[in-house]
């Protein structure tokens, strides 16, 4: 044996070990426990605060904070996959010979001492029994063979050889599940994006990472609607989305929570929403002395002159939840008022309380009359190219378990031996599993053989 063959043999021996399987399974289980105890993909500040600077640096070297995407976790999955494949191949040759053997070995002596057997007496001739028995057995079992013995004859039959592949189907399903998870982890993504009504995006920001992922198409939010309960809590929010590719609209759908849009392996879920600041606001200026009100359209960030030469006003920003002295005023605009040279003051204009600014008791008070309410839709966008491999693995897992636990390779022997003017018939069988089911099959065949005596012969 040369050096290469020797190394290949040693590698094969390493991966065929059941001890390696146990070690890898325990390692993956332990990793999952650690991943549960240590939050994944949190901020560095959180980890330093929880573990200290020294432990944080050590954990960072081993990717403990994102272990399911670490090189060593991928290595565990790959090694387990190879281990399962090698173990299956190593044990497959013996099973293959059993399943595809055109002339399976048969000895009547192998069936005479079995626990699963039944015996009865027949008075019909050998020729009659052979003519009647063989078709009955063949109807239940696909393969039959008749052999003469020193005292009579035997009918050997078997079925479901292929069920011995059940355990290998389970192995293959596990391999597909592992490969599917690897493909999804390496090439998949999980991101989010906020899209204002009427606007489009062609990339999303990856969760817990400072990077974006290009989609290869655009998501456009044509409209957003939200309904509320009487308590003010959101009842349902709905986004009307359009997929745009190469400048053409290719798919339109209204999505709500748990009813995503799917396109080219990308899943788009309704996740959140929020109000957007109005770009143009109708503001009413009321002069206290004359009690005359003036309305003006004001753009955020652009100063306007106050009526009657009272100064200038700048609409600074929109706040979805303004707070004053610990009191939540709800939606409000914040403005900068200049009524005296070199002197300015910040004022809050709550939308729900239009007379709120009167409390300043100044020469002019201001209120927001109209603003165009606009929302953005928050979408969770995911892609997993390994999901179909995982689905195939689940289907094979179910099929393999059904075959492995509920079906078996069954073999029977119907032995007919002369006993004076009559014959002794023994029906015996064995299966690689499910002994109780084998006994039921023997009872069924025995009943059919005995009842055949009532038929014209």
Secondary structure as the mmCIF struct_conf table of DSSP 4:
data_model
#
loop_
_struct_conf.conf_type_id
_struct_conf.id
_struct_conf.beg_label_comp_id
_struct_conf.beg_label_asym_id
_struct_conf.beg_label_seq_id
_struct_conf.end_label_comp_id
_struct_conf.end_label_asym_id
_struct_conf.end_label_seq_id
HELX_RH_AL_P HELX_RH_AL_P1 UNK A 3 UNK A 15
TURN_TY1_P TURN_TY1_P1 UNK A 16 UNK A 16
HELX_RH_AL_P HELX_RH_AL_P2 UNK A 18 UNK A 37
BEND BEND1 UNK A 38 UNK A 38
BEND BEND2 UNK A 40 UNK A 41
HELX_RH_AL_P HELX_RH_AL_P3 UNK A 44 UNK A 61
TURN_TY1_P TURN_TY1_P2 UNK A 62 UNK A 63
HELX_RH_3T_P HELX_RH_3T_P1 UNK A 64 UNK A 69
BEND BEND3 UNK A 70 UNK A 70
HELX_RH_AL_P HELX_RH_AL_P4 UNK A 71 UNK A 99
TURN_TY1_P TURN_TY1_P3 UNK A 100 UNK A 100
BEND BEND4 UNK A 102 UNK A 103
TURN_TY1_P TURN_TY1_P4 UNK A 108 UNK A 108
HELX_RH_AL_P HELX_RH_AL_P5 UNK A 109 UNK A 112
TURN_TY1_P TURN_TY1_P5 UNK A 113 UNK A 113
BEND BEND5 UNK A 115 UNK A 116
STRN STRN1 UNK A 117 UNK A 122
BEND BEND6 UNK A 124 UNK A 124
HELX_RH_AL_P HELX_RH_AL_P6 UNK A 126 UNK A 140
BEND BEND7 UNK A 142 UNK A 142
STRN STRN2 UNK A 143 UNK A 148
BEND BEND8 UNK A 150 UNK A 151
STRN STRN3 UNK A 152 UNK A 159
HELX_RH_3T_P HELX_RH_3T_P2 UNK A 161 UNK A 165
HELX_RH_AL_P HELX_RH_AL_P7 UNK A 166 UNK A 187
STRN STRN4 UNK A 189 UNK A 196
TURN_TY1_P TURN_TY1_P6 UNK A 197 UNK A 198
STRN STRN5 UNK A 200 UNK A 206
TURN_TY1_P TURN_TY1_P7 UNK A 207 UNK A 208
BEND BEND9 UNK A 209 UNK A 210
STRN STRN6 UNK A 212 UNK A 228
TURN_TY1_P TURN_TY1_P8 UNK A 230 UNK A 231
BEND BEND10 UNK A 232 UNK A 232
STRN STRN7 UNK A 234 UNK A 245
TURN_TY1_P TURN_TY1_P9 UNK A 246 UNK A 247
STRN STRN8 UNK A 248 UNK A 255
STRN STRN9 UNK A 256 UNK A 256
TURN_TY1_P TURN_TY1_P10 UNK A 257 UNK A 258
STRN STRN10 UNK A 259 UNK A 259
STRN STRN11 UNK A 261 UNK A 263
TURN_TY1_P TURN_TY1_P11 UNK A 264 UNK A 265
STRN STRN12 UNK A 266 UNK A 276
BEND BEND11 UNK A 279 UNK A 279
STRN STRN13 UNK A 280 UNK A 287
TURN_TY1_P TURN_TY1_P12 UNK A 288 UNK A 291
STRN STRN14 UNK A 292 UNK A 299
TURN_TY1_P TURN_TY1_P13 UNK A 300 UNK A 301
STRN STRN15 UNK A 304 UNK A 305
HELX_LH_PP_P HELX_LH_PP_P1 UNK A 306 UNK A 306
HELX_RH_3T_P HELX_RH_3T_P3 UNK A 307 UNK A 309
STRN STRN16 UNK A 312 UNK A 324
TURN_TY1_P TURN_TY1_P14 UNK A 325 UNK A 326
STRN STRN17 UNK A 327 UNK A 340
TURN_TY1_P TURN_TY1_P15 UNK A 341 UNK A 342
STRN STRN18 UNK A 343 UNK A 350
BEND BEND12 UNK A 351 UNK A 352
TURN_TY1_P TURN_TY1_P16 UNK A 354 UNK A 355
HELX_RH_3T_P HELX_RH_3T_P4 UNK A 356 UNK A 360
BEND BEND13 UNK A 363 UNK A 363
STRN STRN19 UNK A 364 UNK A 371
STRN STRN20 UNK A 374 UNK A 383
TURN_TY1_P TURN_TY1_P17 UNK A 385 UNK A 386
HELX_RH_AL_P HELX_RH_AL_P8 UNK A 387 UNK A 406
STRN STRN21 UNK A 410 UNK A 419
TURN_TY1_P TURN_TY1_P18 UNK A 420 UNK A 421
STRN STRN22 UNK A 422 UNK A 431
BEND BEND14 UNK A 432 UNK A 433
HELX_RH_AL_P HELX_RH_AL_P9 UNK A 435 UNK A 451
HELX_RH_3T_P HELX_RH_3T_P5 UNK A 452 UNK A 454
BEND BEND15 UNK A 455 UNK A 455
#
